[in-house]
Amino acid sequence: MRVMFVADGRSPIALNWMRYFTERHDQVYLASTFRCTVDLPLRGYEIVPVAFSSAAQSSGSRGVSARARSG
């Protein structure tokens, strides 16, 4: 079976679900909303910034960047 997850790749819940399917030897793909490193045998991995995920990375822990606020 092929399974694609669109999730935050850092999420423990998402990682548990992906681990479940990889242990069943299914083809697992991840479209992560944040940059992350996943220690699972994924068939594919892509970063797909959604909503404010890219703003959180560029501004650190201080909040939303100026570009995101003005839009």
PQR file of N, CA, C, O and H, with PARSE charges and radii, in Angstrom:
ATOM      1  N   MET A   1       0.846  -1.162   0.000 -0.4000 1.5000
ATOM      2  CA  MET A   1       0.000   0.000   0.000 -0.0000 2.0000
ATOM      3  C   MET A   1       0.900   1.237   0.000  0.5500 1.7000
ATOM      4  O   MET A   1       1.987   1.211   0.577 -0.5500 1.4000
ATOM      5  N   ARG A   2       0.464   2.295  -0.631 -0.4000 1.5000
ATOM      6  CA  ARG A   2       1.164   3.580  -0.614 -0.0000 2.0000
ATOM      7  C   ARG A   2       0.396   4.537   0.287  0.5500 1.7000
ATOM      8  O   ARG A   2      -0.820   4.684   0.173 -0.5500 1.4000
ATOM      9  H   ARG A   2      -0.419   2.316  -1.100  0.4000 1.0000
ATOM     10  N   VAL A   3       1.139   5.188   1.190 -0.4000 1.5000
ATOM     11  CA  VAL A   3       0.527   6.116   2.133 -0.0000 2.0000
ATOM     12  C   VAL A   3       1.322   7.417   2.100  0.5500 1.7000
ATOM     13  O   VAL A   3       2.551   7.408   2.174 -0.5500 1.4000
ATOM     14  H   VAL A   3       2.127   5.068   1.283  0.4000 1.0000
ATOM     15  N   MET A   4       0.604   8.539   1.988 -0.4000 1.5000
ATOM     16  CA  MET A   4       1.267   9.838   2.034 -0.0000 2.0000
ATOM     17  C   MET A   4       0.749  10.621   3.229  0.5500 1.7000
ATOM     18  O   MET A   4      -0.457  10.799   3.401 -0.5500 1.4000
ATOM     19  H   MET A   4      -0.394   8.546   1.928  0.4000 1.0000
ATOM     20  N   PHE A   5       1.671  11.078   4.042 -0.4000 1.5000
ATOM     21  CA  PHE A   5       1.324  11.887   5.200 -0.0000 2.0000
ATOM     22  C   PHE A   5       1.637  13.342   4.895  0.5500 1.7000
ATOM     23  O   PHE A   5       2.738  13.661   4.446 -0.5500 1.4000
ATOM     24  H   PHE A   5       2.651  10.933   3.902  0.4000 1.0000
ATOM     25  N   VAL A   6       0.680  14.219   5.133 -0.4000 1.5000
ATOM     26  CA  VAL A   6       0.900  15.662   5.099 -0.0000 2.0000
ATOM     27  C   VAL A   6       0.798  16.086   6.551  0.5500 1.7000
ATOM     28  O   VAL A   6      -0.295  16.232   7.099 -0.5500 1.4000
ATOM     29  H   VAL A   6      -0.214  13.959   5.497  0.4000 1.0000
ATOM     30  N   ALA A   7       1.959  16.282   7.166 -0.4000 1.5000
ATOM     31  CA  ALA A   7       1.997  16.525   8.607 -0.0000 2.0000
ATOM     32  C   ALA A   7       3.288  17.231   8.977  0.5500 1.7000
ATOM     33  O   ALA A   7       4.199  17.360   8.159 -0.5500 1.4000
ATOM     34  H   ALA A   7       2.847  16.163   6.721  0.4000 1.0000
ATOM     35  N   ASP A   8       3.355  17.682  10.208 -0.4000 1.5000
ATOM     36  CA  ASP A   8       4.598  18.202  10.761 -0.0000 2.0000
ATOM     37  C   ASP A   8       5.477  16.990  11.051  0.5500 1.7000
ATOM     38  O   ASP A   8       5.155  16.184  11.924 -0.5500 1.4000
ATOM     39  H   ASP A   8       2.615  17.578  10.872  0.4000 1.0000
ATOM     40  N   GLY A   9       6.572  16.860  10.331 -0.4000 1.5000
ATOM     41  CA  GLY A   9       7.448  15.710  10.483 -0.0000 2.0000
ATOM     42  C   GLY A   9       8.128  15.619  11.830  0.5500 1.7000
ATOM     43  O   GLY A   9       8.772  14.613  12.127 -0.5500 1.4000
ATOM     44  H   GLY A   9       6.833  17.515   9.622  0.4000 1.0000
ATOM     45  N   ARG A  10       8.001  16.654  12.660 -0.4000 1.5000
ATOM     46  CA  ARG A  10       8.565  16.629  14.011 -0.0000 2.0000
ATOM     47  C   ARG A  10       7.581  16.072  15.029  0.5500 1.7000
ATOM     48  O   ARG A  10       7.961  15.797  16.167 -0.5500 1.4000
ATOM     49  H   ARG A  10       7.477  17.471  12.419  0.4000 1.0000
ATOM     50  N   SER A  11       6.335  15.904  14.640 -0.4000 1.5000
ATOM     51  CA  SER A  11       5.279  15.482  15.552 -0.0000 2.0000
ATOM     52  C   SER A  11       5.442  14.019  15.970  0.5500 1.7000
ATOM     53  O   SER A  11       5.541  13.138  15.117 -0.5500 1.4000
ATOM     54  H   SER A  11       6.027  16.127  13.715  0.4000 1.0000
ATOM     55  N   PRO A  12       5.471  13.760  17.277 -0.5600 1.5000
ATOM     56  CA  PRO A  12       5.572  12.377  17.744  0.2800 2.0000
ATOM     57  C   PRO A  12       4.395  11.514  17.292  0.5500 1.7000
ATOM     58  O   PRO A  12       4.570  10.326  17.020 -0.5500 1.4000
ATOM     59  N   ILE A  13       3.217  12.087  17.210 -0.4000 1.5000
ATOM     60  CA  ILE A  13       2.043  11.324  16.779 -0.0000 2.0000
ATOM     61  C   ILE A  13       2.183  10.940  15.310  0.5500 1.7000
ATOM     62  O   ILE A  13       1.938   9.791  14.944 -0.5500 1.4000
ATOM     63  H   ILE A  13       3.075  13.052  17.431  0.4000 1.0000
ATOM     64  N   ALA A  14       2.576  11.897  14.466 -0.4000 1.5000
ATOM     65  CA  ALA A  14       2.777  11.597  13.047 -0.0000 2.0000
ATOM     66  C   ALA A  14       3.882  10.560  12.865  0.5500 1.7000
ATOM     67  O   ALA A  14       3.754   9.653  12.043 -0.5500 1.4000
ATOM     68  H   ALA A  14       2.774  12.831  14.764  0.4000 1.0000
ATOM     69  N   LEU A  15       4.959  10.690  13.626 -0.4000 1.5000
ATOM     70  CA  LEU A  15       6.059   9.726  13.529 -0.0000 2.0000
ATOM     71  C   LEU A  15       5.605   8.321  13.919  0.5500 1.7000
ATOM     72  O   LEU A  15       6.018   7.346  13.292 -0.5500 1.4000
ATOM     73  H   LEU A  15       5.063  11.427  14.294  0.4000 1.0000
ATOM     74  N   ASN A  16       4.765   8.205  14.941 -0.4000 1.5000
ATOM     75  CA  ASN A  16       4.259   6.886  15.338 -0.0000 2.0000
ATOM     76  C   ASN A  16       3.409   6.256  14.237  0.5500 1.7000
ATOM     77  O   ASN A  16       3.518   5.058  13.971 -0.5500 1.4000
ATOM     78  H   ASN A  16       4.430   8.997  15.451  0.4000 1.0000
ATOM     79  N   TRP A  17       2.564   7.066  13.598 -0.4000 1.5000
ATOM     80  CA  TRP A  17       1.757   6.534  12.499 -0.0000 2.0000
ATOM     81  C   TRP A  17       2.635   6.109  11.335  0.5500 1.7000
ATOM     82  O   TRP A  17       2.419   5.047  10.750 -0.5500 1.4000
ATOM     83  H   TRP A  17       2.476   8.038  13.814  0.4000 1.0000
ATOM     84  N   MET A  18       3.622   6.922  10.993 -0.4000 1.5000
ATOM     85  CA  MET A  18       4.517   6.566   9.897 -0.0000 2.0000
ATOM     86  C   MET A  18       5.315   5.310  10.224  0.5500 1.7000
ATOM     87  O   MET A  18       5.526   4.460   9.359 -0.5500 1.4000
ATOM     88  H   MET A  18       3.798   7.785  11.467  0.4000 1.0000
ATOM     89  N   ARG A  19       5.755   5.196  11.469 -0.4000 1.5000
ATOM     90  CA  ARG A  19       6.489   3.997  11.894 -0.0000 2.0000
ATOM     91  C   ARG A  19       5.614   2.750  11.750  0.5500 1.7000
ATOM     92  O   ARG A  19       6.087   1.705  11.304 -0.5500 1.4000
ATOM     93  H   ARG A  19       5.583   5.886  12.172  0.4000 1.0000
ATOM     94  N   TYR A  20       4.348   2.862  12.126 -0.4000 1.5000
ATOM     95  CA  TYR A  20       3.421   1.736  12.010 -0.0000 2.0000
ATOM     96  C   TYR A  20       3.366   1.225  10.570  0.5500 1.7000
ATOM     97  O   TYR A  20       3.471   0.023  10.327 -0.5500 1.4000
ATOM     98  H   TYR A  20       3.963   3.711  12.489  0.4000 1.0000
ATOM     99  N   PHE A  21       3.201   2.143   9.619 -0.4000 1.5000
ATOM    100  CA  PHE A  21       3.070   1.739   8.220 -0.0000 2.0000
ATOM    101  C   PHE A  21       4.393   1.271   7.622  0.5500 1.7000
ATOM    102  O   PHE A  21       4.404   0.360   6.795 -0.5500 1.4000
ATOM    103  H   PHE A  21       3.116   3.120   9.816  0.4000 1.0000
ATOM    104  N   THR A  22       5.517   1.883   8.029 -0.4000 1.5000
ATOM    105  CA  THR A  22       6.806   1.416   7.504 -0.0000 2.0000
ATOM    106  C   THR A  22       7.138   0.026   8.032  0.5500 1.7000
ATOM    107  O   THR A  22       7.759  -0.768   7.325 -0.5500 1.4000
ATOM    108  H   THR A  22       5.509   2.623   8.701  0.4000 1.0000
ATOM    109  N   GLU A  23       6.736  -0.281   9.262 -0.4000 1.5000
ATOM    110  CA  GLU A  23       6.975  -1.619   9.806 -0.0000 2.0000
ATOM    111  C   GLU A  23       6.140  -2.681   9.100  0.5500 1.7000
ATOM    112  O   GLU A  23       6.500  -3.858   9.097 -0.5500 1.4000
ATOM    113  H   GLU A  23       6.232   0.364   9.836  0.4000 1.0000
ATOM    114  N   ARG A  24       5.030  -2.267   8.503 -0.4000 1.5000
ATOM    115  CA  ARG A  24       4.205  -3.185   7.702 -0.0000 2.0000
ATOM    116  C   ARG A  24       4.746  -3.304   6.285  0.5500 1.7000
ATOM    117  O   ARG A  24       4.178  -4.019   5.459 -0.5500 1.4000
ATOM    118  H   ARG A  24       4.737  -1.311   8.505  0.4000 1.0000
ATOM    119  N   HIS A  25       5.839  -2.608   6.003 -0.4000 1.5000
ATOM    120  CA  HIS A  25       6.493  -2.594   4.692 -0.0000 2.0000
ATOM    121  C   HIS A  25       5.651  -1.926   3.609  0.5500 1.7000
ATOM    122  O   HIS A  25       5.718  -2.286   2.434 -0.5500 1.4000
ATOM    123  H   HIS A  25       6.300  -2.027   6.675  0.4000 1.0000
ATOM    124  N   ASP A  26       4.849  -0.936   4.041 -0.4000 1.5000
ATOM    125  CA  ASP A  26       4.115  -0.126   3.079 -0.0000 2.0000
ATOM    126  C   ASP A  26       5.033   0.985   2.571  0.5500 1.7000
ATOM    127  O   ASP A  26       6.029   1.313   3.216 -0.5500 1.4000
ATOM    128  H   ASP A  26       4.794  -0.644   4.996  0.4000 1.0000
ATOM    129  N   GLN A  27       4.699   1.558   1.426 -0.4000 1.5000
ATOM    130  CA  GLN A  27       5.461   2.674   0.878 -0.0000 2.0000
ATOM    131  C   GLN A  27       4.945   3.963   1.501  0.5500 1.7000
ATOM    132  O   GLN A  27       3.814   4.375   1.240 -0.5500 1.4000
ATOM    133  H   GLN A  27       3.890   1.291   0.903  0.4000 1.0000
ATOM    134  N   VAL A  28       5.770   4.596   2.323 -0.4000 1.5000
ATOM    135  CA  VAL A  28       5.352   5.784   3.066 -0.0000 2.0000
ATOM    136  C   VAL A  28       6.076   7.003   2.519  0.5500 1.7000
ATOM    137  O   VAL A  28       7.298   7.005   2.371 -0.5500 1.4000
ATOM    138  H   VAL A  28       6.688   4.262   2.535  0.4000 1.0000
ATOM    139  N   TYR A  29       5.303   8.038   2.221 -0.4000 1.5000
ATOM    140  CA  TYR A  29       5.812   9.318   1.747 -0.0000 2.0000
ATOM    141  C   TYR A  29       5.412  10.379   2.766  0.5500 1.7000
ATOM    142  O   TYR A  29       4.356  10.283   3.392 -0.5500 1.4000
ATOM    143  H   TYR A  29       4.310   8.037   2.341  0.4000 1.0000
ATOM    144  N   LEU A  30       6.265  11.392   2.929 -0.4000 1.5000
ATOM    145  CA  LEU A  30       5.969  12.468   3.872 -0.0000 2.0000
ATOM    146  C   LEU A  30       6.072  13.804   3.167  0.5500 1.7000
ATOM    147  O   LEU A  30       7.081  14.097   2.525 -0.5500 1.4000
ATOM    148  H   LEU A  30       7.123  11.470   2.420  0.4000 1.0000
ATOM    149  N   ALA A  31       5.027  14.620   3.284 -0.4000 1.5000
ATOM    150  CA  ALA A  31       5.054  16.023   2.885 -0.0000 2.0000
ATOM    151  C   ALA A  31       4.983  16.800   4.192  0.5500 1.7000
ATOM    152  O   ALA A  31       3.900  17.036   4.728 -0.5500 1.4000
ATOM    153  H   ALA A  31       4.208  14.382   3.805  0.4000 1.0000
ATOM    154  N   SER A  32       6.146  17.194   4.698 -0.4000 1.5000
ATOM    155  CA  SER A  32       6.228  17.829   6.016 -0.0000 2.0000
ATOM    156  C   SER A  32       6.008  19.328   5.900  0.5500 1.7000
ATOM    157  O   SER A  32       6.493  19.966   4.966 -0.5500 1.4000
ATOM    158  H   SER A  32       7.025  17.002   4.262  0.4000 1.0000
ATOM    159  N   THR A  33       5.280  19.881   6.848 -0.4000 1.5000
ATOM    160  CA  THR A  33       5.020  21.312   6.875 -0.0000 2.0000
ATOM    161  C   THR A  33       6.155  22.077   7.540  0.5500 1.7000
ATOM    162  O   THR A  33       6.150  23.308   7.532 -0.5500 1.4000
ATOM    163  H   THR A  33       4.886  19.363   7.607  0.4000 1.0000
ATOM    164  N   PHE A  34       7.130  21.375   8.118 -0.4000 1.5000
ATOM    165  CA  PHE A  34       8.319  21.976   8.728 -0.0000 2.0000
ATOM    166  C   PHE A  34       9.538  21.152   8.346  0.5500 1.7000
ATOM    167  O   PHE A  34       9.424  19.953   8.094 -0.5500 1.4000
ATOM    168  H   PHE A  34       7.134  20.375   8.125  0.4000 1.0000
ATOM    169  N   ARG A  35      10.703  21.787   8.301 -0.4000 1.5000
ATOM    170  CA  ARG A  35      11.954  21.048   8.084 -0.0000 2.0000
ATOM    171  C   ARG A  35      12.185  20.123   9.272  0.5500 1.7000
ATOM    172  O   ARG A  35      11.975  20.498  10.426 -0.5500 1.4000
ATOM    173  H   ARG A  35      10.795  22.761   8.505  0.4000 1.0000
ATOM    174  N   CYS A  36      12.618  18.918   8.964 -0.4000 1.5000
ATOM    175  CA  CYS A  36      12.857  17.945  10.021 -0.0000 2.0000
ATOM    176  C   CYS A  36      13.749  16.834   9.492  0.5500 1.7000
ATOM    177  O   CYS A  36      13.970  16.713   8.287 -0.5500 1.4000
ATOM    178  H   CYS A  36      12.789  18.614   8.027  0.4000 1.0000
ATOM    179  N   THR A  37      14.251  16.035  10.405 -0.4000 1.5000
ATOM    180  CA  THR A  37      14.970  14.828  10.024 -0.0000 2.0000
ATOM    181  C   THR A  37      14.172  13.654  10.568  0.5500 1.7000
ATOM    182  O   THR A  37      13.833  13.607  11.751 -0.5500 1.4000
ATOM    183  H   THR A  37      14.071  16.134  11.384  0.4000 1.0000
ATOM    184  N   VAL A  38      13.883  12.722   9.699 -0.4000 1.5000
ATOM    185  CA  VAL A  38      13.065  11.572  10.071 -0.0000 2.0000
ATOM    186  C   VAL A  38      13.922  10.324   9.919  0.5500 1.7000
ATOM    187  O   VAL A  38      14.495  10.075   8.858 -0.5500 1.4000
ATOM    188  H   VAL A  38      14.158  12.760   8.739  0.4000 1.0000
ATOM    189  N   ASP A  39      14.003   9.549  10.986 -0.4000 1.5000
ATOM    190  CA  ASP A  39      14.812   8.333  10.981 -0.0000 2.0000
ATOM    191  C   ASP A  39      13.921   7.123  10.696  0.5500 1.7000
ATOM    192  O   ASP A  39      13.846   6.184  11.489 -0.5500 1.4000
ATOM    193  H   ASP A  39      13.538   9.752  11.848  0.4000 1.0000
ATOM    194  N   LEU A  40      13.253   7.172   9.549 -0.4000 1.5000
ATOM    195  CA  LEU A  40      12.381   6.084   9.117 -0.0000 2.0000
ATOM    196  C   LEU A  40      12.687   5.787   7.649  0.5500 1.7000
ATOM    197  O   LEU A  40      13.142   6.671   6.923 -0.5500 1.4000
ATOM    198  H   LEU A  40      13.315   7.935   8.905  0.4000 1.0000
ATOM    199  N   PRO A  41      12.446   4.570   7.211 -0.5600 1.5000
ATOM    200  CA  PRO A  41      12.703   4.236   5.795  0.2800 2.0000
ATOM    201  C   PRO A  41      11.588   4.745   4.876  0.5500 1.7000
ATOM    202  O   PRO A  41      10.777   3.964   4.379 -0.5500 1.4000
ATOM    203  N   LEU A  42      11.557   6.059   4.657 -0.4000 1.5000
ATOM    204  CA  LEU A  42      10.523   6.663   3.817 -0.0000 2.0000
ATOM    205  C   LEU A  42      10.875   6.491   2.340  0.5500 1.7000
ATOM    206  O   LEU A  42      12.049   6.477   1.971 -0.5500 1.4000
ATOM    207  H   LEU A  42      12.216   6.694   5.061  0.4000 1.0000
ATOM    208  N   ARG A  43       9.854   6.360   1.508 -0.4000 1.5000
ATOM    209  CA  ARG A  43      10.065   6.278   0.056 -0.0000 2.0000
ATOM    210  C   ARG A  43      10.256   7.665  -0.545  0.5500 1.7000
ATOM    211  O   ARG A  43      10.850   7.804  -1.614 -0.5500 1.4000
ATOM    212  H   ARG A  43       8.900   6.371   1.808  0.4000 1.0000
ATOM    213  N   GLY A  44       9.756   8.684   0.134 -0.4000 1.5000
ATOM    214  CA  GLY A  44       9.898  10.044  -0.354 -0.0000 2.0000
ATOM    215  C   GLY A  44       9.668  11.042   0.760  0.5500 1.7000
ATOM    216  O   GLY A  44       8.949  10.765   1.720 -0.5500 1.4000
ATOM    217  H   GLY A  44       9.273   8.570   1.002  0.4000 1.0000
ATOM    218  N   TYR A  45      10.291  12.218   0.624 -0.4000 1.5000
ATOM    219  CA  TYR A  45      10.188  13.268   1.640 -0.0000 2.0000
ATOM    220  C   TYR A  45      10.227  14.612   0.930  0.5500 1.7000
ATOM    221  O   TYR A  45      11.097  14.857   0.095 -0.5500 1.4000
ATOM    222  H   TYR A  45      10.875  12.443  -0.157  0.4000 1.0000
ATOM    223  N   GLU A  46       9.292  15.470   1.263 -0.4000 1.5000
ATOM    224  CA  GLU A  46       9.202  16.789   0.644 -0.0000 2.0000
ATOM    225  C   GLU A  46       8.799  17.786   1.719  0.5500 1.7000
ATOM    226  O   GLU A  46       7.997  17.471   2.598 -0.5500 1.4000
ATOM    227  H   GLU A  46       8.585  15.271   1.941  0.4000 1.0000
ATOM    228  N   ILE A  47       9.358  18.989   1.649 -0.4000 1.5000
ATOM    229  CA  ILE A  47       8.952  20.054   2.567 -0.0000 2.0000
ATOM    230  C   ILE A  47       7.933  20.916   1.850  0.5500 1.7000
ATOM    231  O   ILE A  47       8.199  21.443   0.770 -0.5500 1.4000
ATOM    232  H   ILE A  47      10.010  19.246   0.936  0.4000 1.0000
ATOM    233  N   VAL A  48       6.766  21.057   2.459 -0.4000 1.5000
ATOM    234  CA  VAL A  48       5.675  21.838   1.876 -0.0000 2.0000
ATOM    235  C   VAL A  48       5.246  22.873   2.914  0.5500 1.7000
ATOM    236  O   VAL A  48       4.432  22.562   3.784 -0.5500 1.4000
ATOM    237  H   VAL A  48       6.550  20.630   3.337  0.4000 1.0000
ATOM    238  N   PRO A  49       5.779  24.103   2.841 -0.5600 1.5000
ATOM    239  CA  PRO A  49       5.390  25.108   3.823  0.2800 2.0000
ATOM    240  C   PRO A  49       3.907  25.454   3.678  0.5500 1.7000
ATOM    241  O   PRO A  49       3.429  25.751   2.583 -0.5500 1.4000
ATOM    242  N   VAL A  50       3.203  25.411   4.782 -0.4000 1.5000
ATOM    243  CA  VAL A  50       1.773  25.679   4.801 -0.0000 2.0000
ATOM    244  C   VAL A  50       1.505  26.771   5.827  0.5500 1.7000
ATOM    245  O   VAL A  50       2.091  26.756   6.910 -0.5500 1.4000
ATOM    246  H   VAL A  50       3.591  25.170   5.671  0.4000 1.0000
ATOM    247  N   ALA A  51       0.639  27.706   5.508 -0.4000 1.5000
ATOM    248  CA  ALA A  51       0.230  28.790   6.407 -0.0000 2.0000
ATOM    249  C   ALA A  51       1.451  29.521   6.949  0.5500 1.7000
ATOM    250  O   ALA A  51       2.175  30.152   6.179 -0.5500 1.4000
ATOM    251  H   ALA A  51       0.163  27.718   4.629  0.4000 1.0000
ATOM    252  N   PHE A  52       1.697  29.454   8.252 -0.4000 1.5000
ATOM    253  CA  PHE A  52       2.765  30.217   8.882 -0.0000 2.0000
ATOM    254  C   PHE A  52       3.997  29.387   9.202  0.5500 1.7000
ATOM    255  O   PHE A  52       4.864  29.846   9.945 -0.5500 1.4000
ATOM    256  H   PHE A  52       1.109  28.941   8.877  0.4000 1.0000
ATOM    257  N   SER A  53       4.097  28.186   8.667 -0.4000 1.5000
ATOM    258  CA  SER A  53       5.242  27.338   9.005 -0.0000 2.0000
ATOM    259  C   SER A  53       6.559  27.952   8.543  0.5500 1.7000
ATOM    260  O   SER A  53       7.561  27.838   9.250 -0.5500 1.4000
ATOM    261  H   SER A  53       3.392  27.813   8.064  0.4000 1.0000
ATOM    262  N   SER A  54       6.590  28.600   7.380 -0.4000 1.5000
ATOM    263  CA  SER A  54       7.835  29.211   6.917 -0.0000 2.0000
ATOM    264  C   SER A  54       8.149  30.477   7.709  0.5500 1.7000
ATOM    265  O   SER A  54       9.322  30.806   7.889 -0.5500 1.4000
ATOM    266  H   SER A  54       5.777  28.693   6.805  0.4000 1.0000
ATOM    267  N   ALA A  55       7.144  31.186   8.181 -0.4000 1.5000
ATOM    268  CA  ALA A  55       7.369  32.389   8.970 -0.0000 2.0000
ATOM    269  C   ALA A  55       7.960  32.041  10.328  0.5500 1.7000
ATOM    270  O   ALA A  55       8.801  32.779  10.842 -0.5500 1.4000
ATOM    271  H   ALA A  55       6.192  30.918   8.034  0.4000 1.0000
ATOM    272  N   ALA A  56       7.542  30.952  10.902 -0.4000 1.5000
ATOM    273  CA  ALA A  56       8.057  30.546  12.207 -0.0000 2.0000
ATOM    274  C   ALA A  56       9.526  30.187  12.123  0.5500 1.7000
ATOM    275  O   ALA A  56      10.271  30.448  13.067 -0.5500 1.4000
ATOM    276  H   ALA A  56       6.859  30.353  10.484  0.4000 1.0000
ATOM    277  N   GLN A  57       9.961  29.602  11.034 -0.4000 1.5000
ATOM    278  CA  GLN A  57      11.364  29.233  10.879 -0.0000 2.0000
ATOM    279  C   GLN A  57      12.237  30.449  10.647  0.5500 1.7000
ATOM    280  O   GLN A  57      13.346  30.514  11.177 -0.5500 1.4000
ATOM    281  H   GLN A  57       9.356  29.390  10.267  0.4000 1.0000
ATOM    282  N   SER A  58      11.769  31.416   9.871 -0.4000 1.5000
ATOM    283  CA  SER A  58      12.611  32.557   9.533 -0.0000 2.0000
ATOM    284  C   SER A  58      12.729  33.554  10.671  0.5500 1.7000
ATOM    285  O   SER A  58      13.721  34.279  10.744 -0.5500 1.4000
ATOM    286  H   SER A  58      10.868  31.363   9.441  0.4000 1.0000
ATOM    287  N   SER A  59      11.746  33.613  11.562 -0.4000 1.5000
ATOM    288  CA  SER A  59      11.787  34.605  12.625 -0.0000 2.0000
ATOM    289  C   SER A  59      12.197  34.026  13.964  0.5500 1.7000
ATOM    290  O   SER A  59      12.295  34.760  14.947 -0.5500 1.4000
ATOM    291  H   SER A  59      10.940  33.024  11.502  0.4000 1.0000
ATOM    292  N   GLY A  60      12.438  32.728  14.021 -0.4000 1.5000
ATOM    293  CA  GLY A  60      12.824  32.118  15.295 -0.0000 2.0000
ATOM    294  C   GLY A  60      11.648  32.032  16.236  0.5500 1.7000
ATOM    295  O   GLY A  60      10.531  31.741  15.808 -0.5500 1.4000
ATOM    296  H   GLY A  60      12.359  32.132  13.222  0.4000 1.0000
ATOM    297  N   SER A  61      11.877  32.279  17.503 -0.4000 1.5000
ATOM    298  CA  SER A  61      10.813  32.150  18.503 -0.0000 2.0000
ATOM    299  C   SER A  61      10.134  33.470  18.799  0.5500 1.7000
ATOM    300  O   SER A  61       9.288  33.530  19.691 -0.5500 1.4000
ATOM    301  H   SER A  61      12.784  32.515  17.851  0.4000 1.0000
ATOM    302  N   ARG A  62      10.476  34.539  18.079 -0.4000 1.5000
ATOM    303  CA  ARG A  62       9.918  35.853  18.364 -0.0000 2.0000
ATOM    304  C   ARG A  62       8.541  36.071  17.746  0.5500 1.7000
ATOM    305  O   ARG A  62       7.859  37.025  18.118 -0.5500 1.4000
ATOM    306  H   ARG A  62      11.163  34.491  17.354  0.4000 1.0000
ATOM    307  N   GLY A  63       8.113  35.236  16.831 -0.4000 1.5000
ATOM    308  CA  GLY A  63       6.784  35.423  16.246 -0.0000 2.0000
ATOM    309  C   GLY A  63       6.835  35.461  14.737  0.5500 1.7000
ATOM    310  O   GLY A  63       7.760  34.935  14.117 -0.5500 1.4000
ATOM    311  H   GLY A  63       8.667  34.460  16.528  0.4000 1.0000
ATOM    312  N   VAL A  64       5.837  36.084  14.157 -0.4000 1.5000
ATOM    313  CA  VAL A  64       5.670  36.091  12.710 -0.0000 2.0000
ATOM    314  C   VAL A  64       6.560  37.158  12.101  0.5500 1.7000
ATOM    315  O   VAL A  64       6.711  38.238  12.673 -0.5500 1.4000
ATOM    316  H   VAL A  64       5.086  36.510  14.661  0.4000 1.0000
ATOM    317  N   SER A  65       7.148  36.875  10.957 -0.4000 1.5000
ATOM    318  CA  SER A  65       8.036  37.821  10.285 -0.0000 2.0000
ATOM    319  C   SER A  65       7.239  39.007   9.743  0.5500 1.7000
ATOM    320  O   SER A  65       6.015  38.946   9.629 -0.5500 1.4000
ATOM    321  H   SER A  65       7.026  35.998  10.492  0.4000 1.0000
ATOM    322  N   ALA A  66       7.946  40.077   9.413 -0.4000 1.5000
ATOM    323  CA  ALA A  66       7.305  41.290   8.896 -0.0000 2.0000
ATOM    324  C   ALA A  66       6.600  41.008   7.579  0.5500 1.7000
ATOM    325  O   ALA A  66       5.518  41.540   7.331 -0.5500 1.4000
ATOM    326  H   ALA A  66       8.940  40.127   9.506  0.4000 1.0000
ATOM    327  N   ARG A  67       7.202  40.175   6.728 -0.4000 1.5000
ATOM    328  CA  ARG A  67       6.585  39.855   5.436 -0.0000 2.0000
ATOM    329  C   ARG A  67       5.245  39.170   5.642  0.5500 1.7000
ATOM    330  O   ARG A  67       4.278  39.494   4.953 -0.5500 1.4000
ATOM    331  H   ARG A  67       8.081  39.743   6.929  0.4000 1.0000
ATOM    332  N   ALA A  68       5.167  38.231   6.573 -0.4000 1.5000
ATOM    333  CA  ALA A  68       3.929  37.501   6.816 -0.0000 2.0000
ATOM    334  C   ALA A  68       2.876  38.403   7.454  0.5500 1.7000
ATOM    335  O   ALA A  68       1.686  38.247   7.183 -0.5500 1.4000
ATOM    336  H   ALA A  68       5.953  37.967   7.132  0.4000 1.0000
ATOM    337  N   ARG A  69       3.301  39.349   8.303 -0.4000 1.5000
ATOM    338  CA  ARG A  69       2.340  40.240   8.964 -0.0000 2.0000
ATOM    339  C   ARG A  69       1.688  41.185   7.972  0.5500 1.7000
ATOM    340  O   ARG A  69       0.507  41.507   8.101 -0.5500 1.4000
ATOM    341  H   ARG A  69       4.269  39.476   8.524  0.4000 1.0000
ATOM    342  N   SER A  70       2.455  41.634   6.979 -0.4000 1.5000
ATOM    343  CA  SER A  70       1.903  42.627   6.064 -0.0000 2.0000
ATOM    344  C   SER A  70       0.927  42.019   5.062  0.5500 1.7000
ATOM    345  O   SER A  70       0.143  42.745   4.450 -0.5500 1.4000
ATOM    346  H   SER A  70       3.414  41.372   6.874  0.4000 1.0000
ATOM    347  N   GLY A  71       0.962  40.699   4.885 -0.4000 1.5000
ATOM    348  CA  GLY A  71       0.117  40.051   3.879 -0.0000 2.0000
ATOM    349  C   GLY A  71      -1.169  39.681   4.354  0.5500 1.7000
ATOM    350  O   GLY A  71      -1.970  39.128   3.601 -0.5500 1.4000
ATOM    351  H   GLY A  71       1.598  40.110   5.381  0.4000 1.0000
TER
END
